[in-house]
Amino acid sequence: MTHIAVIDYGMGNLRSVAKALEHVAPDATVEVTGDPERVSAAERVVFPGQGAMPDCMRELDRRQLRQPILEAARTKPFLGLCIGLQMLFESSEEGPTPGLGILSGHVRRFPDERMFSPAGQRLKVPHMGWNEVNQSGKHAMWSGIPQDARFYFVHSYYVEEHDSGIGAATTRYAFDFTCAVARDNIFAVQFHPEKSALSGLALLGNFVHWKP
Amino acid sequence: MGLAKRIIPCLDVNAGRVVKGINFVGLRDAGDPVEIARRYDEQGADEVTFLDITASSDGRDLIIPIIEAVSAQVFIPLTVGGGVREVADVRRLLNAGADKVSMNTAAILNPGLIADAAGRFGSQCIVVAIDAKRADTASGWGVFTHGGRNATGLDAVAWAQEAARLGAGEILLTSMDRDGTKEGFDLELTRAVADAVGVPVIASGGVGNLQHLCDGVLKGGADAVLAASIFHYGEYTVRQAKDFMAAHGIEVRL
């Protein structure tokens, strides 16, 4: 039985993430935990996040979770979700608190002056709703998910990676931004697979069986 | 192609049961929120909104087990509103599995609630619901409470801007002039608010047919459209609504 830890650092509700994982992996043990030892013991780690990235980083350190997260990101299948993607990078325009720096790059806010559609219509921030995910190449995590499948997004910040090799998908909102990254055992997405109906469940199912 | 316009069925919940008739074929229990939400998900609803209309305070907590049950089985965004008075209410609903919490009267009485809740949980999960009606205010629409009976003196467009400034991540805009009429959204109101704020606006109140949904997006400038009775009474499925909107050039998730 696979043991999947969903890292809980007190920033919001992880119930949906856990329930969606249980839905696709009824035989797995899905544990929502903030205990560093339980995170270290897990075979797979899901790193979610909501709210503001600086607050998330602060709470994570307060609970001594930085080391187990860094270790998991080096050694086992690791799935970052939303702010859990953003925190993998070095810094964010949301605040001066640095990110984990596992991946090279920065987190930027959708710039007001660029938020227009090709037809000249103003685009709203947060970027909220179902948008197309354009897969950059083949990856086990995209297995069974059609190119340009829609996933549910809700965010005002996006990642800009420096290492061009890690982009796994882009989404267009005023411009193309990276909505998924992949490196070795790490896969992280800006959207919410736990809220993305069948496409989201397919991605989570792929994670449960992923052998990076 | 890009971000899809959303279709959001709204369910009224009273003391733990969905009220208003639901005409889904083969539905075992027309009042069961889980089964109804699942049907909407299967039809392609982009989100589901639950509005708790329970009048008595002792029946109000019955929405919590509903949200817990729905969020464990239906994997699309859930918004919950009705009876939200303080930050603790927001936390309780989010912990139960709501993705967004909508506040209305409490935010009018205490606008600081918007900032507190957004600061604590993030703007992405705070929706401010505005019940607007034609009135002698700056924009021509005032903000009302108690089903449109009580004028607050606030201007609807100015209040939407203030709510967004305080941290609302979305505005749920209901025309009390149109609500229940089936005459279509108040498109001028929708356009006025959608143009005035930088956050998404959900149009609500008055949908009687599928053309009304198109008009809300194309003429009103709404980012999402909410409807209750046309879906509840089986007049149209969400899927039919999406096909219709797609045929009229609106980007939807099919």
Chai-1 contact restraints between the chains, C-beta under 6 A:
chainA,res_idxA,chainB,res_idxB,connection_type,confidence,min_distance_angstrom,max_distance_angstrom,comment,restraint_id
A,N13,B,L94,contact,1.0,0.0,6.0,A-B,restraint_1
A,N13,B,N95,contact,1.0,0.0,6.0,A-B,restraint_2
A,R15,B,G97,contact,1.0,0.0,6.0,A-B,restraint_3
A,S16,B,S71,contact,1.0,0.0,6.0,A-B,restraint_4
A,S16,B,G97,contact,1.0,0.0,6.0,A-B,restraint_5
A,K19,B,A72,contact,1.0,0.0,6.0,A-B,restraint_6
A,A20,B,F75,contact,1.0,0.0,6.0,A-B,restraint_7
A,Q50,B,G122,contact,1.0,0.0,6.0,A-B,restraint_8
A,G51,B,G122,contact,1.0,0.0,6.0,A-B,restraint_9
A,K124,B,V199,contact,1.0,0.0,6.0,A-B,restraint_10
A,K124,B,P200,contact,1.0,0.0,6.0,A-B,restraint_11
A,K124,B,D223,contact,1.0,0.0,6.0,A-B,restraint_12
A,P126,B,Q124,contact,1.0,0.0,6.0,A-B,restraint_13
A,P126,B,G169,contact,1.0,0.0,6.0,A-B,restraint_14
A,M128,B,P200,contact,1.0,0.0,6.0,A-B,restraint_15
A,G129,B,L3,contact,1.0,0.0,6.0,A-B,restraint_16
A,G129,B,A4,contact,1.0,0.0,6.0,A-B,restraint_17
A,G129,B,R6,contact,1.0,0.0,6.0,A-B,restraint_18
A,W130,B,A4,contact,1.0,0.0,6.0,A-B,restraint_19
A,W130,B,D46,contact,1.0,0.0,6.0,A-B,restraint_20
A,W130,B,R253,contact,1.0,0.0,6.0,A-B,restraint_21
A,N131,B,L3,contact,1.0,0.0,6.0,A-B,restraint_22
A,E132,B,M1,contact,1.0,0.0,6.0,A-B,restraint_23
A,R150,B,R253,contact,1.0,0.0,6.0,A-B,restraint_24
A,V154,B,Q124,contact,1.0,0.0,6.0,A-B,restraint_25
A,R172,B,G2,contact,1.0,0.0,6.0,A-B,restraint_26
A,K195,B,I76,contact,1.0,0.0,6.0,A-B,restraint_27
A,K195,B,P77,contact,1.0,0.0,6.0,A-B,restraint_28
A,A197,B,F75,contact,1.0,0.0,6.0,A-B,restraint_29
A,A197,B,I76,contact,1.0,0.0,6.0,A-B,restraint_30
